[in-house]
Amino acid sequence: MSDLAHTDFNSYLRRLFGCRVQKISLDAGLTCPNRDGTLGRGGCIYCNVRGSGTGAAERSQSIPEQVRQGKRVLAKRYHATKFLAYFQSYSNTYAPLATLKHLYGMALADPDVVGLTIGTRPDCVSEDVLDYLADLARARLVWMEYGLQSASDATLARIRRGHTVADFSDAVERTAARNIPICAHIILGLPGEGRAEMMMTARFLSTQPIQAVKIHLLYVVRGTTLEEWYRNGDYEPLTREEYVSLVAEFLTLLPPGIIIQRLTGDPHPDELAAPLWAVEKAENLKAIQAFMKINQMSQGDALREGNHVLPSPGIHAH
């Protein structure tokens, strides 16, 4: 249990490897069915052309180069000695198996890389890819990260996600059957969602065979459909106070054993349109910590008999 009253990923990795382990974000130059015309061209309403990535592939940086650079930075900043190769940009199972084997293999070739974390969509993972990853997982740590975002199909359609909640459950079931640990990504503050819908997502996740969750704030990135909605007055971002309260309640609805890999996102400051407080990560984490401490809240509280979720300011649908 961490200072933030939740089960944290750094502690899990330290227990596993006996040292500080950090993720190196990698850009493999892949794409997404929501951008290449298979499902759509514009992507999700909040995603820009970089696909939440570093842009390293556009700069022609190879995977080994990205790994070496990431190691230097993270060793200096965190004194990390081991690393996970995090394939982050776009959908990192959305390519032929031979291509994926080559990409993953280049990252794993570094002796300090102890495993893989693969970010992808739940509708982009084949049986062949899962079989290959299950083989890798016999000797290396392998995590799958699936973007759910919301447990509401109406919301997923509204944000042009291009998959359903059933697609997520199917991918999770097939991945869990191979004993590959799973991290689910969700976003708080999606258009049309109020507190009830966001907490429904937490309750849904508590029923899934997942091992971790990443919680993201919906922030407005320049050059996206969401920015158009924001500029036109059709979307209002959450305030810090609203977000802190929502995260705290969300955590009370997740089983204590689920690892919390993230409590908020890391927007690129030069790409952020709103809310500007989103870049103040340390302050935001302290605010969540303080809120939970003052209100005596911790992960899984609401799942224990006799406990009640703290009443909090109403969040209206944006």
N, C-alpha and C positions, 0 to 999 in steps of 0.2 A: 504494500500500500504506500502510495507516495504522499507528498505534502498536499497534493490536490485532491485527496480522498478518492482516488481512482487507481486502477491497476495500470501501470505505465510500461511502455515498450522498452525503454532503456534498461529498466531493472530486469525485465525478462531476458534481454540479450546478455546482460552481464552475468546473470545466473547460468546461462547456457554456455558462454564462452570464457567467462572469468576475466573479462576485460571490457573496455569501452569499445562498442561497435557502432559505426555510423553508416547511414545510407548514402551512397553516391548516386545522385540523380543523373540518369543517362537519357540521351535523345538518340534513338535508333533510326530516325528518319522515316518511320512508318506513318500510316495515315489512319483513317477511320471510315467506316461505312456511312457515317453521317456527313461525310465531306467529299467522298470520292464518287458520289452519285448512286451508290448501291441503295442507301436509304434517303439520302438528301445531299445537299451541297453546302448549306450554310453552317452546319454543326448545331450544337445545342445553343440556346439563346445567350449563354454566359461565356462561351468559349471563343477565344480569338484564334487567329491563324497559327499561333504557336502551339496550340493544344495543351496549354498548361505546362509547357516544357521550357527548356533552357535555350533553344534555338541553336544548339551545338551542331546538329546535323547540317543545318543551312550553312554554317561556317566551315563545313567539310572536316570537322573534328571526328576522328575515328573513335570507336568504342575504347580501344586501349589508351588513346590519348585522353579521353574524358575520364577514364578510371585513374590514370596517373595524376591528372590535374586535381581531381576530387580528393584523392588521398593526401596530396600536399596541403590542400586547404583545410580539410577536416582534421588531419593530424595536428596541425598548428592550432586550430580553434578549439578542439575538444580533447586533444591528446589521445585520439583514437588510434588503435593499433590493428584492428580488423574492420572489415567493411562488407556491406551488402550492396550488390549492384542493383540499383532501383531503376528499372525500365519504366519511365514515367510518362513521356510525351505520347499523346494519342492512345491507340489501342495496340498493345504490345504482344498480342497473339494473332493479330490480323495480318498474316503473311503466310506463305507456304512453310511447311515444317522445316524444310532444308534451310531456308533463310533464317528462321528462328534459331535453329541449332547453331548456325554460324555466329549469330549475334550473341546468344547466351554464352557460347563457348569462348568467344573472345574476352568476355567479362570475367568468366570463371578461370581463365588462364592465369590471372594475376594471383600469386600465392597468398596475398593478404585478403583476397575476396573469399568470404566464407559461405556465400550463398546468393540467391537471387530473390528479388521482390519484383513482381510483374503486374503492372497496372493495365487493366483492360476492361472491356465491356462484357457483360454477362452473355451477350448474344454473339460473341466472337471467339468462342473457345471450343475447339473440336475434340473429339475423342482421341485422335492421334496426338495432339499437342498435350493433352492431359496425361496420356500414357507416357510420353517422353518425360514430362516434368515429374511424374511419379518415379520414374527410373532415376532421374537426377537426385530426387529427394532422399534416396537411400544413402547417399554419401554427403549431400550438401543440404543446407537449410534452404527451402524453397517456400515462398509465400505467394499466394495469388491475391490481388487487390481488385475487387469488382466494384464498379461505380453503380450504386443503386440510386442514390440521391433522394428518393422519396418512395414510400410504400403505397403511394396513390397513383393509380394508372392515369387518372385525370390530370394530375400534376405532371407526370412524365410526358403526356401528350402536349400539355401547355408549354413545356420548356423544350419541346421538339427533341426529346431524348431518343426516340426511335426504338425503344424496347419496352417490355412490360415487366411488372413485378414477377409474373410467372417465369419470365426468362431468367431473372435473377435467381429465383428459387431452384430452377432446373440446373443452372450452372453451379450453384452452391452444392446441390445434392450430388452431382457428378464429381465435383472436386473433392468433397468430403469423403466420398466413397473410396478415394485413392489416398486418404490420410494426408492431404496437402492442406496446411493451414490457410485460412481465408480471412482477409480484412475487407470489410464493407465500408464504402464511402457514402456519407449522407451530407446533405446541405440544408442548413436552417435559413429560413427567410425566403423560400422560393415563392414566386408570384402565385397568389390565390390561396396560399396556405396560412392558416392561423395556428395557434398553439395546439389545438386538438389534433390537427392533421400531422404536425411535427411529432407529437407524442405518440401518435398511432405508428409512425415509422419506428420509434424506439421499441414499442411493444412488439411490432412485427419482428425486428431484429432479435429480440430476446427469445423468439421461437426457432430461430435458424441455427444450423450447426456451424456457426462461425466462431473464430477465435479472437477477432479484433475489430475495432471500428475506428474510422477517421471521421471527425466532425468538422465540417467546413462552414464558414460564414459565406452567404451569397453576397459577394461584392461586385461592383460594376466595373468591368474592364473596358477600356477604350476600344472602339472598333467592333463592338458586338451588338447584336440585336437588343440585348438588355440595356445597353447604353442609350439606344434610341428610345426605348420605353421610359427610361429614367429622365432623359431630356424632355420628353413629351408630357411628363407628369403621370405616366401610367405605371410607374413602379417607385416605391419608396423603400430604401434599405432600412434594415433594423438599426435601432440605436444600440450603443454599447450596453446600456442597462437592460434592454430587451434581450440582447444576445446572451449576456451573462446569465440571466434568469432562465432562459431556454436551455442553455447547455447544462446548467445545474440540474434542472428537472429531467432532462433527457438522460443524464447519467444515473439518476435514481431508478430509472426504468430498465437499466441494463444489468444483467447478472454480474456479480462481483468478479467472476472469473474471466470476463471478456476484457482483453487488453485494449486500452485507449491509446491509439497511436498518434492522435492529433486532436486538439481542442479548438483550433481555428486555422485558417489558411495563411499563406505567405504571399500576398500579392506583390507583383513587381511595382515599386513606387511610381515608375514612369508610365505604367499602364493603367494605374488605378484612377477611376473617375469618382467613385464614392463607395462606401463612406470612408472618409479620410482616416478615421481612427483604426481602420483595419490593419494599417501598417505597424501599429503600436503593439506588437505581439507580446512583449514582456509585460506591459501594463495590462493587456487584456487577460493574460494568464493569471496575473496577481489578482485582478478583479474577480475572476471565477473562484480562485482559491479563497479569497476573503468572503465572498458571498456564501460559499458552502460551509465555511468555518462558522461564520456568524449564525447561520441557520441550521447548523448541526446536520448537514446533509452529506451523504456519501453514496458511492456507486452501489446500486441494488437496494437502496432503502425502501423504495416503493413496492418492491417485490416481497418484502417481509411482512408477515401477517401483523396487522394492527398499525402499520405505518401509513402515513398520509403524505402526499406530495404537498410541499409548501404552497400556499396560495400566493399568486404573484400577479403583477399588472397584466391586464388583458392584451393580447396581441391580435390585432385585426388583420384580416386578409388584405394583402397589398395588391 
